[in-house]
Structures are given as structure tokens and as C-alpha cells.
Amino acid sequence: MKLVIGLGNPGAQYEQTRHNVGFRVVDKLAAKLGWKWTERRSRAILASGMLGPEKVVLVKPITYMNNSGEAVSELMRWYKVQPEDILVVYDELDLPVGKIRLKSNGSAAGHHGMESITRYLHTHQFPRLRIGIGRPRGEGSDHVLGIPPKDERILLETEEERAVDAILMALTQGIATTMNVVNADPEALQRADERRRLQQQRREQERLRREEEQLASHNEG
């Protein structure tokens, strides 16, 4: 079982801010998988389903960013998962817009949501996917809580889509394999996602072919 946690602030006034990129990524992932945000638990909104043989729960804490650790730690206790079974998605000032980075562990680097999670879990040994929002010349808090202009928004939306593909790859192929692809060659992620889709199509075609053969055999009998 895995938890994929997108960080952000609840409320319509925050939806389009840079700081809420984690929420937007898990929203897009839920939409891609056809999962609905129908459950609330431990001060978080949840969407869940099966990805292959494994249950996956998507999480949006509604504690506000700086208290994210409260919701995350409660959910981990409820679902009885370990730190290595979660993946936290959040905005990163020290990455330029358009870049994503996946790591199996690391410091919070000043991100208050990550500081809260690290404090409540008593470890920084858990996977995280950082979404670049760029560091401004001025005050960082104004930047993260600001709504990006149209040209930057286009880059962010592309970045969010790539993050969705990275999460799917991490869930199906593992963190280490995905790190090698995402961190080394962004184009490789798209190729890997295309291969995954083709494999799914081939499996579905094979399933339909077997059903047709079984039906034909039954009719002959």
C-alpha cells in the first residue's frame, strides 16, 4: 500500500498559487485514474483505488501547509504504512520552473510543509517529488503564495503533467528506477509512459482475443 501526498493550502484563494502545485498534481493524477475525492480522514481529503495489485491512496491534507505533518502522521498510523511507503509532492523554490526532481530522502530545505512532516515522522527518510517554481529576487513567501502569470502557468501545467507520469512510474516500477529516468532525462519519462500505455493496450487486446476465442469455442460446442 502507498500514500501519495500532495501538499497545499485549502481554500479557493490558494488553488492557483505556486504553493498549491502539490494539490494540483494529485488532482490531475486522480482525474487520470478516474478516482474520486469522496473520503475524509485525519484532516485530509482522500481518493483511492487499485494500481495493479497495490492499493494507492491520494492525499490532500487540509491542515494548511505548515501543519501538514499532523495529517500525514495520523494517516500513516491509520493505514499502518512506513515512511518508505509514502511519496510527498510539493513546490520547490530551488528548482527552476519546468524542472522536477525525485529523491528517496533529503532535508526540508526550508519548506515549512516538509519541516512539519519531518518533525512528526521523526525522520527525513521518505520519498519526495519536488516541483520547481523558481526562486524570486524578492520575498519568497510572496512568491509561493502568488498566482503565476500566463506564460509561467503554461510551464507549470506541463511540469504538473510530467509529475503525474513520474508518480505513476514510481508506483509501478519503484523509486530508484524512476529517479534514474526523471532526474537524468526528462524526455525519457515521456517515452517510458508511452511504453507503459502500449503495454496496457497489448494486454487489453490479448484479453479481448482470449475472450473471443473462448466465446467461439463455447458456441462451437
C-alpha positions, 0 to 999 in steps of 0.5 A: 500500500502507498500514500501519495501526498500532495501538499497545499493550502485549502481554500479557493484563494490558494488553488492557483498559487505556486504553493498549491502545485502539490494539490494540483498534481494529485488532482490531475493524477486522480482525474487520470485514474478516474478516482474520486475525492469522496473520503475524509480522514485525519484532516485530509481529503482522500481518493483511492483505488487499485494500481495493479495489485497495490492499493494507492491512496491520494492525499490532500491534507487540509491542515494548511501547509505548515501543519501538514505533518499532523495529517500525514502522521495520523494517516500513516498510523491509520493505514499502518504504512512506513515512511518508505511507503509514502511519496510527498509532492510539493513546490520547490523554490530551488528548482527552476520552473519546468524542472522536477526532481525525485529523491528517496530522502533529503532535508526540508530545505526550508519548506515549512510543509516538509519541516512539519512532516519531518518533525512528526515522522521523526525522520527525513527518510521518505520519498519526495517529488519536488516541483520547481517554481523558481526562486524570486529576487524578492520575498519568497513567501510572496512568491509561493503564495502568488498566482503565476502569470500566463506564460509561467502557468503554461510551464507549470501545467506541463511540469504538473503533467510530467509529475503525474507520469513520474508518480505513476512510474514510481508506483509501478516500477519503484523509486530508484528506477524512476529517479534514474529516468526523471532526474537524468532525462526528462524526455525519457519519462515521456517515452517510458509512459508511452511504453507503459500505455502500449503495454496496457493496450497489448494486454487489453487486446490479448484479453479481448482475443482470449475472450473471443476465442473462448466465446467461439469455442463455447458456441462451437460446442 
